[in-house]
Amino acid sequence: MEFIESIEALEAHYGTPGAAAMRKVADRMTPLYRQWIMASRFCVVSTVGPEGTDGSPRGDDGPVVTELDEKTLALPDWKGNDRIDTLRNIVRDPRLSLMFLVPGSNNAVRVNGTAKITADPALLARFEFKGKQPRTVIVISIEEIYSQCARALMRARLWTAGDESAELPTIGQILAEMTSGEVGGADYDRSWPERAAKSLW
């Protein structure tokens, strides 16, 4: 198997992007990109660090990010598994990408930039929900915003295929497999919905 190992060879293979692919890029929140991002309750956060890459899903009851100004977004870090892979990466390498999705739309909007983490009390208080605050907030400096071609979501039939999860293994089963039965199993799966409902925020 041969591999493409130079930018020149890669660009020769793919050719020149069309005008729409290049001219849709903004360096700040525009009115229409703002409307799109504020409609998104879910995004995937991608970071990189010494141990490798990380892609983390983030979701909220309303907009998943808050706009601090046209060049700055804030992403609250709500209750999770406490691995802090994303946060650990940001501390050591501030580069970050976000991919925003809205149910029913085959488009995605992407943000590239850099990030810092804060536990500033005033900013945490802005996100208070049901008496709870995030542990920290990721503050993102925008370098690029652009829409993503809809073909990937169309090919995957992400919003039109219906529920395809019936045959998936449960997380309890996966944990049991990974720990030779020490963690997880049927009891974990039975108790998970109640535990999750108590700790969404």
C-alpha positions in Angstrom: 0.0 0.0 0.0 1.3 3.4 -0.9 0.7 6.5 1.2 0.4 10.2 0.3 3.2 11.8 2.3 3.5 15.4 1.1 1.2 18.4 0.9 2.0 18.8 -2.7 0.9 15.3 -3.6 -2.2 15.7 -1.5 -3.2 18.9 -3.2 -2.5 17.4 -6.6 -4.8 14.5 -5.8 -7.7 16.6 -4.6 -7.4 19.7 -6.8 -8.5 23.2 -5.9 -11.5 23.8 -3.6 -14.4 25.7 -5.0 -15.1 29.3 -4.1 -17.9 28.4 -1.7 -15.6 26.2 0.3 -13.1 29.0 0.8 -15.2 32.1 1.1 -17.6 30.9 3.8 -14.9 31.3 6.5 -15.3 34.0 9.1 -13.0 35.1 11.9 -15.7 36.1 14.3 -19.4 35.6 15.0 -21.5 37.0 12.1 -25.2 37.4 12.4 -26.1 34.2 10.6 -23.3 32.1 12.2 -24.5 33.4 15.5 -28.0 32.3 14.8 -26.8 28.8 13.8 -24.5 28.3 16.8 -27.0 29.6 19.3 -29.5 27.0 18.0 -27.1 24.2 18.8 -27.4 22.3 22.1 -24.6 19.8 21.2 -21.1 20.0 19.9 -18.0 17.9 19.7 -14.8 19.4 21.2 -11.5 18.3 19.7 -8.2 18.9 21.5 -4.6 17.7 21.3 -2.0 17.0 23.9 1.2 15.1 24.6 -0.7 11.8 25.0 -2.6 12.3 21.8 -5.9 13.6 20.6 -9.3 13.8 22.3 -12.8 14.3 21.0 -15.4 15.0 23.6 -19.2 15.4 23.2 -20.8 18.4 25.0 -24.4 19.1 25.4 -26.7 21.5 27.3 -30.4 22.2 27.8 -30.1 25.4 25.8 -27.3 26.8 23.6 -24.2 24.7 24.3 -22.0 27.8 24.2 -22.4 31.4 25.3 -21.1 34.3 23.3 -18.9 36.6 25.5 -18.2 38.8 22.5 -17.9 38.4 18.7 -14.5 36.7 19.0 -15.1 34.8 22.2 -17.2 31.8 23.3 -17.7 30.2 26.7 -18.4 26.5 27.1 -19.4 25.3 30.6 -17.8 22.1 31.9 -20.8 20.3 33.5 -20.7 17.0 35.4 -19.0 14.3 33.5 -16.7 11.3 34.1 -13.9 13.5 35.7 -11.3 12.1 33.3 -10.7 15.8 32.3 -8.9 14.7 29.1 -10.1 17.8 27.2 -9.2 20.2 30.0 -5.8 18.5 30.5 -5.0 19.0 26.8 -6.1 22.7 26.8 -3.8 23.5 29.7 -0.8 22.1 27.8 -1.9 23.0 24.2 -4.6 25.6 23.7 -5.6 24.6 20.2 -9.2 23.5 20.0 -12.0 22.8 17.5 -15.7 22.7 17.9 -18.3 21.0 15.7 -21.9 22.2 16.3 -24.9 20.0 15.3 -28.6 20.8 15.3 -31.1 17.9 15.1 -32.7 17.7 11.7 -30.1 19.8 9.9 -27.6 18.0 7.7 -25.2 20.9 8.0 -22.6 21.4 10.8 -20.8 24.6 11.8 -17.2 24.4 12.9 -15.1 26.7 15.0 -11.3 26.6 15.3 -9.3 28.6 17.8 -7.6 28.5 21.1 -8.9 28.0 24.6 -8.2 28.7 28.3 -9.9 27.3 31.4 -11.3 29.4 34.2 -13.0 28.9 37.5 -13.9 32.6 37.8 -16.8 32.8 40.2 -18.6 35.5 38.2 -18.5 33.5 35.0 -19.5 30.3 36.7 -22.5 32.1 38.1 -23.7 33.1 34.6 -24.3 29.4 33.9 -26.1 28.5 37.1 -28.9 26.1 36.4 -31.2 24.4 38.9 -29.0 25.6 41.7 -25.8 24.1 40.2 -22.8 25.7 38.5 -20.2 24.1 36.2 -16.9 23.2 37.7 -15.0 25.3 35.2 -15.7 27.2 31.9 -13.7 26.8 28.7 -13.1 30.3 27.2 -12.6 30.0 23.4 -10.9 32.6 21.2 -12.3 32.3 17.7 -9.9 32.1 14.8 -12.2 30.5 12.2 -15.9 29.8 11.8 -17.3 27.9 8.8 -20.1 25.6 7.7 -19.4 22.0 6.9 -20.6 20.3 3.8 -23.9 18.4 4.5 -22.8 15.2 2.6 -21.4 13.4 5.6 -24.7 13.6 7.6 -26.7 12.8 4.6 -24.7 9.7 3.9 -25.0 8.6 7.5 -28.8 9.3 7.5 -28.1 10.7 11.0 -31.6 12.3 11.5 -33.7 10.1 9.2 -32.6 6.5 9.9 -34.6 6.2 13.2 -33.4 4.5 16.4 -30.7 2.0 15.5 -29.4 1.4 19.0 -31.4 -1.8 19.9 -28.5 -4.2 19.2 -25.7 -2.1 20.8 -23.9 -3.4 23.9 -24.7 -1.5 27.0 -22.1 0.5 28.9 -22.5 -2.0 31.8 -21.5 -4.8 29.5 -18.6 -2.9 28.1 -17.3 -2.1 31.6 -17.7 -5.7 32.6 -15.7 -6.8 29.6 -12.9 -4.3 30.3 -12.7 -5.2 34.0 -13.3 -9.0 33.9 -16.5 -8.4 35.7 -15.2 -6.2 38.5 -17.1 -3.1 37.4 -20.3 -2.7 35.4 -22.8 -5.4 34.5 -26.5 -5.5 34.7 -26.7 -3.7 38.1 -24.7 -0.8 36.6 -27.1 -0.6 33.7 -30.2 -0.7 35.9 -29.1 2.1 38.2 -27.6 4.3 35.5 -30.8 6.2 34.4 -31.5 7.4 37.9 -27.9 8.2 38.7 -27.6 10.2 35.4 -30.8 12.1 36.0 -29.5 13.3 39.4 -26.2 14.5 38.0 -26.9 16.1 34.6 -25.8 19.5 36.1 
